């Protein structure tokens, strides 16, 4: 990325201390871009979070209010004559990149217009899926989606994190052809594999012979965590021995623990909680034989890439957006959204060691792309947009 040093503004409506896949993406992309460029991340203010001033990039917080019943906050649009708006203008960005269609996204578009610079928008989420979870009112879904797509239509260019999202946003009125840029990862293959696998075995009381299955992500119903558990119950009833690790935290942890007890699977399943140490997480991925990720709402799951870096393929749902990025039995595995069929596929995979080994290697080769590579591709789009704007 030995190109002109850019001043980049990244705008997002959710950020630390709230954490989800998109927050991790923003942080990772900002860190990668900041190796060669000046990056400022503009996000809602929260007094409960002590800013990490050792970050590679600058953070500016905008006044916000708490969104009830969530860990997120809603940024408040600053007036043009306000001190914070003048501060943002004085950043003299070369390009603004919004990652949300709400307050921060609209603020980014407004600033880009005033500075006469390009504004890039990235769609990370299946907004339609999220809205339908909250309300099944078709008219309301259409109205909210129209508002969201209208924001992205005001950007100079739109990026989607996988190919199927292109059809999703066009269906609701996106006017142009978006650019597809997949997510990456900062994880690297383990250097001392033997030592780290032994450490993981010790922490979670695993034997070398144990088949280890893995879920990484929020412990929340809509990620299909209970679907996984139901399939594992059937797997146990087939007298298949395994250890399952649920890595993450979330609002449905207590429900999951209760159901594990109801199924008498306390000795088969381990809930690790949230793991922030990247070496520990890499070691868990490397120890696992198979990642179980039947989520339908994810668009370009980071865990799919993180697992692949450590030669752990995933089992996904065939018609999901994540599933559509996978070649079945080549760089991952696919199944129907059916507990029996999912269970049977797990059994088929772990019983075919040669296939599992081949797919593990291919997953690492084809899916394990780094954030630095993604930052390079993204920067090329910035430069194209700047050039087009200056014509």
C-alpha angles and dihedrals in degrees: 000000000000094000138115111317106248133203103226127191116200115194124194136163095215128049144141133348082038108066134196137133095284092050089053090048092052092048093046095047092046091051092049094047091046091065088077106010142047107258128189121185115205115200141147119290122247123179092204093069124077107213118239102232091184090072116122090237137050121255125207117189123209124207110269146171128226118259106229118249093010138084090235132097132212116231117227117230108245120225117251092246094048123115093242093051090052089048090054092048089051090057085077094209119200091206137005122214117195122196099185136047094218132080098318092044092050089047090053091051091048092051092046089053092050092047092042092231131129121273118208121197127201123202109209101160142063091235092179090057092050094047092049089054089058099039132009092201105125094202091054093047090052092047095050092044091051089053092049096047091045088061092051091047087062091060121093090231137006127215124199123195095226141012100256091059088067091069091042095059095038089055089063096046110279102160105204142050109271124217116242114224116165125214122259138202139237092210119110129198112273115267097203099036097169095051094046094046091050090050091051091049090052095048095050098031094243127161121223089243094054119116104227122205121189144201121184121185144061115337094233133128098241090062086067094244091149091049087059091050093050090051091049091051088057090047091054090048086058087059093248111150118218146139119233123202121198105196116193144045134252148135096289098056094107092049090050092050090049093051092047088056091047088054092046090234100130091119093049101047131058125193106203099181122224114331117202099169103099094204091053090048092049089051091052091050090049092049093051121090096202138012114222111208114155095160116144097190100058118097105192107358116212092209090062088060096039091052092046092055087061094045095257114133123204137230109225138172113270098227097040121105091245090048091055089063091058130083105215114245090359108074099352142347135265135204141171118263092259124113094222095047091044090050091048091050091052090051092047092050099047091046092055103066095171093054092044091052093049093048091046091057093046092049090057092047098047106029106031099092118159128233089240089061090048091048090053092052092045092049090053088057090050091053093047090051092048091050092049091048091053096051 
